[in-house]
Amino acid sequence: MDAPTPVLLWFHGGGHIMGRPEMDDHYCNQYASELGITVVSVDYRYAPEYPFPIGLEDGYSALKWVASHAQQLGFDAKRIAIGGASAGGGLAAALVQLTHDRQEIQPVFQLLVYPMLDDRTVLRTDIDDSSSIAWNQKSNRFGWKSYLGEKCGAENVPDYAVPARRENLSGLPPAWIGVGTVDIFHDEDVAYAQRLQEQGIESELYIVPGAFHGFDAYGPKVSIVEEFRNSQIAALKKYMFS
């Protein structure tokens, strides 16, 4: 009988307003084939029709499904990682926080690929997003407002709505965070990684010079893309098989 496989619960991107699981099949297939893990891609609902916390609770339901069906499907319930890209990375980070507090399941790792973490970025006037091909300040503002409504950019937001707003990050699982230097999410991603480290969480920050948001979708065979992906593979291997 085959040994149970570690599981990566994956969230696709789309700014909280669009997307589908199949759009990341090539990434998920690579994780599965190179590591021998199972990847479960979440078909969560998105805003504005389904604002916060619906997509997040969809993710939690998927996580509970994975854990409860582990024995039946050959999963290792003690080796579950949560990951995602862009808004999916933000949902992954929020789900990790929510899961930590509910204490029903203990993920071993979080893989955050240029994650959308902080609604306060939409308030900044100093960002030059002229290199933003896939996502800029205008689209970022629309995405966050669709997800949060009038709470977007407000002084207070609901718990788990904005991962970067959480003050206490202690006790969360190790993280890998990757982002390009001209990505609109660069500063918020770097700040989150640093805060994790400051609060005792092992966190690897992978920065790609000159890379824009979603750069890895435009040239999968380009060396910087391959290195970006290989770093993710190495991190998953380190924390899911330790």
Secondary structure, DSSP 8 states (H G I E B T S, - for coil): ----EEEEEEE--STTT---GGGGHHHHHHHHHHH--EEEE-----TTTS-TTHHHHHHHHHHHHHHHTHHHHTEEEEEEEEEEETHHHHHHHHHHHHHHHH-S---SEEEEES----GGGGG-S----TT-SS--HHHHHHHHHHHHGGGTT-S---TTTSGGG-S--TT---EEEEEETTSTTHHHHHHHHHHHHHTT--EEEEEETT--TTGGGS-TTSHHHHHHHHHHHHHHHHHH--
